[in-house]
Amino acid sequence: MTLLPPTFSFSQSSLQAYEDCPRRFWLAYVEQLPWPAVEASPIREHEALMRLGERFHRLVQRAEIGIDPAEVAVALEPPLATWFDAYLAHRPADLPDAALEIERLLSIPFQLDGATAPDAAFRLAAKYDLIAAEPDGRAVIVDWKTARRRGDPITLRQRLQTIVYPYVLVEASAGMPWGPVRPEQVEMRYWFTAAPGQPVTFRYDAAQHAANHARLQHLLAAILGGSGEAD
């Protein structure tokens, strides 16, 4: 029996941790230790970059809810000023504008195929920087990235974020004011401060949705089948 509490909510971060290193998942989510440690950058530099990324997301969030960008950008210093100018100049112009969901958390029940116990369903959650949608039309997921360089599309395609976000959106969309949406109506874009004019875009479809369901089933079965650290 799994040692995770029945209220545990899986996310792209926790699933990616397990796929990268099961022990990392154990330490972070079962033992609930402050793990993983910083792997590449000095701790202070890493934490500073994390704080800058959080501040950038707050700036964009305020701009997206309609606050005057001139008011949002008061007294910004580099690199935030550069990043925010890039956002203003290169925010995707073709996004649906009927409905905007900003910093929206969506959560769905996710039960292993064949499970019958009512308490066998955990939850799968995703927190979206931006969902731009239109009724009976397309829905575009935008994720703002402040990494030092543009992500590699091949690598991004395999990341759990690219799997979880469209999957959860489709499954949860019936409860949204503009939903439901079919997989073919969903698109995910990674937007980079390092390359604001070159977002990485992934279109979604029913075949990918089925493949993502199978991949998530496999991951959760492996995690929930464990009964100790050795598993």
C-alpha positions, 0 to 999 in steps of 0.5 A: 500500500502506498505511503502517500496520504489519500488527499495527496495531489499529484502535479507535473512537479511531483511526477517529474521528480519521480520520473527523474529520480524515484528517490528524489520523489521519496525524499520530497513527497513521502518524507517531506524533506527539503529536497532536491538540493540545488544541483548546478548554481550556487544556492544564493544565485539560484534563490535570486533567480527564483525570486526574480522569476516569481516577481516577473510572474506577478508583474505579468499577472497584474498586466493580464488583469488589466492594470496599466503596464506603466503602473506595473513597471514603475522603478523596475531594474534589469533584468525585470525591466528587460523581461517585462518590456519583452512581454509587452512587445511579444505577448502572443497577439493571436490568443483568444480573448473571450476568457482569460484564466490567470494563475488558475489551479485546476484539479481532477480525480485520477483513478487507476484503470480497473480500480474499484475502491472509492478511495482509490482515486488521487487527484491530478492538479495543474496551476496555469500561468494563463489560459486564453479561451473562447466558448466552443473554440480553442483554448491556449495554455501559456507558460511564462519561462524566465530561464537563461535560454530558450528550452529545447522543443524535443526536451520540452515535448517529453516533460511532464508539464507538457503531458499534464497541463493539456490533459488536465485542461481537457478533463476539467474543461466541462466545469469551466464557463467556456468549456468543454473543449476537445483535445484538438482545440487545445494548444500549449505554448512556452514563452521565454524571456530569453527568446520572446519572439520564439515561443515553443508551441505544441498542438494537442489532439485525441491521440496525444490525450490517450497516450498521455492518459496511458503514461500517467496511468503507468507513472501512478501505478508505479508510485502507488505500487510502492510500499517503501523507500526501496520501491 
